[in-house]
Amino acid sequence: MSAHVRELHFSNARGEVLTGTFQSASVALPTAAVLLCQGLSGIRTLVMPEVAQALAAVGIASLRFDYAGFGDSQGERGWIDPHSRAEDARSALDALRSAPEVDPQRIGIYGHSYGGPVALQVAASDLQTKALAAISSPGSGTDMLRSARPAWDWVALKQSLVAERARLARGENAQVVPIDQIFPFSPKFAAGYSHLKQTQGGTSALQGTQGLGKDSFYLASVDRICALELMPLARSLHHCPSLWISGELDDTAPIENLEPIYEAIPARKEWMVVAGADHNSLDSDPGLEMALKSITRWFQSLL
């Protein structure tokens, strides 16, 4: 790693050791800094380095990290749990504030894709957070999963969860399913992802590799996903300005699901809807580069 990038290790509230990458900025110290919260893929090596570089270019440090159970971090593999991810992010935030290069009074939080709900959870509970920004954030958990499938498939999923809860109550092993049984991506998304897997190794949503916690997860994760309701968090965001950027044609995180969350936020807020862009468009250049220009200006003005 370069002199401006170093690996960090820190523990979460459960005692698991998480791995992160701190990227400093070539400016007078201490500097402003932003915590970067990854999407569904859970790892710090996809998309997050581009975000960190864009921030460093304008004098802002950052910390990106692997959630517990993902990448180089400890923890049980196979769970998608937004509350657990928020706990990890709070531990990462403490580590970022403790970095000697960082001014702990000038901290922002960034979420990408499914990292948006994580960032919102942390910002809502941390009154010292000065700014929040997110690209391609979905809405609440139930809305996110429900809007991705026809009614008959939603009913089938709920029935499978009833059976899975009974299995777990009997002490049986949790059932592992492919990610598309939890979150069925559209044919358009799948085609775009296939291209990005070849050109950049994966996306914020999927790692591009196979295995438990990579392209297959515990079915019971659905209950944990659906337990996250963003509306109360949005209503409590009195202290922290927020910027949201969405693709007009995003069928993975539809703007209709985010709209009520955005409208409920009482603090200063801005929402940019990028014409013609879908989820993958904002995971790679030129769409990502364009969106990051707005993100960096936002944090520069507030930190």
C-alpha positions in Angstrom: 0.0 0.0 0.0 1.1 3.6 -0.7 2.1 6.0 2.0 -1.4 7.5 1.8 -3.2 4.2 2.1 -3.0 1.8 5.1 -4.8 -1.2 6.4 -6.7 -0.9 9.7 -8.1 -3.5 12.0 -10.7 -2.8 14.6 -13.3 -4.8 16.6 -17.1 -4.5 16.3 -19.5 -4.7 19.2 -19.5 -8.5 19.0 -15.7 -8.7 19.3 -15.1 -9.7 15.7 -12.1 -8.1 14.1 -13.0 -6.1 11.0 -10.5 -5.0 8.2 -10.6 -1.6 6.6 -8.5 0.6 4.4 -7.8 4.1 5.5 -6.9 6.6 2.7 -5.5 9.9 3.8 -5.4 13.2 1.8 -2.4 15.4 1.0 -3.6 18.4 3.0 -2.8 20.0 6.3 -3.7 17.9 9.3 -6.1 17.1 10.8 -8.4 16.7 7.9 -12.1 16.0 7.3 -12.9 12.4 6.7 -15.8 10.2 5.4 -16.8 6.7 6.3 -17.7 4.6 3.3 -20.4 2.0 3.6 -20.5 -0.7 0.9 -23.5 -2.2 -0.7 -24.8 -5.8 -0.9 -21.4 -7.2 -1.9 -20.1 -6.2 1.6 -16.5 -5.8 0.6 -14.3 -2.7 0.4 -12.5 -3.5 -2.9 -15.3 -2.8 -5.3 -16.3 0.8 -6.2 -15.2 2.0 -2.8 -11.6 2.7 -3.9 -12.9 5.0 -6.6 -15.0 6.9 -4.1 -12.0 7.1 -1.7 -9.8 8.4 -4.5 -12.3 11.1 -5.5 -12.5 12.3 -1.9 -8.7 12.3 -1.5 -8.4 14.4 -4.6 -10.3 17.2 -2.9 -8.5 16.9 0.5 -10.9 14.5 2.3 -9.7 11.2 4.0 -11.8 8.1 4.1 -12.2 4.7 5.6 -13.7 1.8 3.7 -14.1 -1.6 5.3 -15.4 -5.2 5.0 -18.6 -6.0 7.0 -18.4 -8.9 9.4 -18.6 -12.1 7.5 -17.4 -10.5 4.3 -14.0 -10.1 2.7 -11.1 -10.0 5.1 -13.2 -9.4 8.2 -14.1 -12.0 10.8 -17.7 -13.2 11.4 -20.1 -15.8 10.2 -20.5 -16.0 6.4 -23.8 -16.1 4.7 -26.0 -13.4 6.4 -27.4 -10.2 5.0 -28.3 -8.2 8.1 -28.6 -4.4 7.8 -28.7 -3.9 11.6 -25.5 -5.9 12.0 -23.9 -3.9 9.2 -24.9 -0.7 10.9 -23.2 -1.9 14.1 -20.1 -2.6 12.1 -20.2 0.8 10.6 -20.5 2.5 14.0 -17.3 0.6 15.0 -15.6 1.7 11.8 -16.7 5.3 12.6 -15.0 5.1 15.9 -11.9 3.9 14.3 -12.0 6.7 11.7 -12.4 9.3 14.4 -9.4 7.9 16.2 -7.1 8.1 13.2 -4.4 10.7 14.0 -4.8 12.4 10.6 -8.5 13.0 11.1 -10.4 15.9 12.7 -13.2 14.1 14.7 -15.4 17.1 14.4 -15.4 17.0 10.6 -16.9 13.6 9.7 -19.3 12.5 7.0 -20.9 9.2 6.0 -21.3 7.8 2.5 -23.5 4.8 1.5 -23.4 3.1 -1.9 -26.4 1.1 -3.0 -27.4 -1.1 -0.1 -24.9 0.8 1.9 -27.4 3.7 1.8 -29.6 2.3 4.5 -26.5 1.5 6.6 -25.3 5.1 6.3 -28.7 6.4 7.2 -28.9 4.2 10.3 -25.5 5.5 11.5 -26.0 9.1 10.7 -29.4 9.1 12.4 -27.9 7.8 15.7 -24.7 9.9 15.6 -25.4 13.6 16.3 -21.7 14.5 15.5 -22.1 13.4 11.8 -21.9 16.6 9.7 -23.1 15.3 6.3 -24.5 12.2 4.7 -24.5 11.2 1.0 -25.7 8.1 -0.9 -25.7 6.8 -4.4 -28.4 4.3 -5.6 -29.9 3.8 -2.1 -32.9 1.6 -1.8 -35.8 2.2 0.5 -37.0 0.1 3.5 -36.3 -3.6 3.5 -39.8 -4.9 2.8 -40.3 -2.4 0.0 -37.0 -3.3 -1.5 -37.7 -7.0 -1.7 -41.4 -6.7 -2.5 -40.8 -4.4 -5.5 -38.3 -6.8 -7.0 -40.8 -9.5 -7.7 -44.4 -10.2 -8.9 -47.1 -10.7 -6.3 -47.2 -14.5 -6.7 -43.4 -14.7 -6.0 -43.7 -12.5 -3.0 -46.4 -14.8 -1.5 -44.2 -17.8 -2.3 -41.2 -16.2 -0.5 -43.3 -15.5 2.6 -44.5 -19.1 2.6 -40.9 -20.3 2.3 -40.0 -18.1 5.3 -42.7 -19.6 7.4 -41.2 -23.0 6.7 -37.7 -21.8 7.3 -38.6 -20.3 10.7 -40.1 -23.7 11.7 -36.9 -25.4 10.6 -34.8 -23.1 12.7 -37.1 -23.5 15.7 -36.5 -27.3 15.5 -32.8 -26.7 15.7 -32.1 -27.6 12.0 -29.5 -25.9 10.0 -30.4 -22.6 8.2 -31.2 -23.1 4.5 -28.8 -21.6 2.0 -30.2 -20.2 -1.3 -28.8 -18.3 -4.3 -28.9 -14.6 -4.0 -31.6 -14.3 -6.7 -34.0 -16.2 -4.5 -33.7 -13.4 -2.0 -33.3 -10.5 -4.4 -34.2 -11.4 -8.0 -32.3 -9.0 -10.3 -33.8 -7.9 -13.6 -32.5 -9.3 -16.9 -31.2 -5.8 -17.7 -29.3 -5.7 -14.4 -27.9 -9.2 -14.9 -26.6 -8.3 -18.4 -25.0 -5.1 -17.1 -23.5 -7.0 -14.1 -22.0 -9.7 -16.4 -20.2 -7.0 -18.3 -18.9 -5.3 -15.1 -17.8 -8.6 -13.7 -15.5 -9.0 -16.6 -14.2 -5.4 -16.7 -13.9 -4.5 -13.0 -14.4 -7.8 -11.1 -17.9 -7.2 -9.7 -20.1 -4.4 -8.5 -21.3 -2.9 -5.2 -24.1 -5.4 -5.3 -22.2 -8.7 -6.2 -18.6 -9.7 -5.6 -18.2 -11.6 -8.8 -17.2 -14.8 -7.0 -19.0 -17.9 -5.8 -19.7 -19.3 -2.4 -21.5 -18.7 0.9 -21.7 -15.0 1.6 -20.7 -14.2 -2.0 -23.5 -15.4 -4.3 -25.5 -17.5 -1.9 -26.9 -16.6 1.5 -29.1 -17.9 4.3 -32.8 -17.6 3.4 -33.5 -16.3 6.9 -31.6 -13.2 6.0 -35.0 -12.0 4.5 -36.5 -11.6 7.9 -33.5 -9.4 8.9 -33.7 -7.4 5.7 -37.4 -6.8 6.2 -37.0 -5.7 9.8 -35.3 -2.5 8.7 -37.8 0.4 8.4 -36.1 3.6 7.3 -39.0 6.0 7.9 -38.4 6.6 11.6 -34.7 7.1 10.9 -35.4 9.6 8.2 -37.7 11.6 10.5 -35.0 11.7 13.1 -32.4 13.2 10.8 -32.7 16.8 12.1 -29.0 17.4 12.5 -27.4 16.1 9.3 -27.7 17.5 5.7 -28.1 14.7 3.2 -27.5 14.2 -0.6 -29.1 11.4 -2.5 -28.3 10.4 -6.1 -30.5 7.9 -7.9 -30.7 6.6 -11.5 -34.0 7.3 -13.2 -34.2 3.8 -14.6 -32.9 1.9 -11.5 -34.9 -1.3 -11.2 -32.8 -2.5 -8.3 -33.3 0.5 -6.0 -36.4 2.1 -7.6 -36.8 5.8 -6.9 -40.4 5.3 -5.9 -39.2 3.3 -2.9 -36.7 6.1 -1.8 -39.1 9.0 -2.4 -41.1 8.7 0.9 -37.9 8.3 2.9 -36.5 11.4 1.3 -39.6 13.4 1.9 -39.6 12.5 5.6 -36.1 13.9 6.2 -36.5 17.3 8.1 -32.9 18.5 7.7 -31.5 20.2 4.6 -31.5 17.7 1.7 -31.0 17.3 -2.0 -32.0 14.5 -4.4 -30.5 14.2 -7.8 -32.2 11.8 -10.3 -29.9 11.0 -13.1 -31.8 10.8 -16.4 -31.4 7.5 -18.3 -29.2 5.9 -15.6 -29.8 2.5 -14.0 -28.2 0.8 -11.0 -25.1 -0.4 -12.9 -24.7 3.0 -14.6 -23.8 4.5 -11.2 -21.4 1.7 -10.3 -19.0 2.4 -13.1 -17.7 5.3 -15.1 -18.7 7.6 -16.7 -21.9 7.6 -14.5 -20.0 7.0 -11.2 -17.4 9.7 -12.0 -20.2 12.2 -12.7 -22.0 11.3 -9.5 -18.9 11.5 -7.4 -18.3 15.1 -8.5 -21.5 16.0 -6.8 -20.7 13.8 -3.8 -17.2 15.5 -3.3 -18.7 19.0 -3.7 -21.3 18.1 -1.0 -18.8 16.9 1.5 -16.4 19.8 0.7 -19.1 22.3 1.5 -20.1 20.8 4.8 -17.0 19.3 6.4 
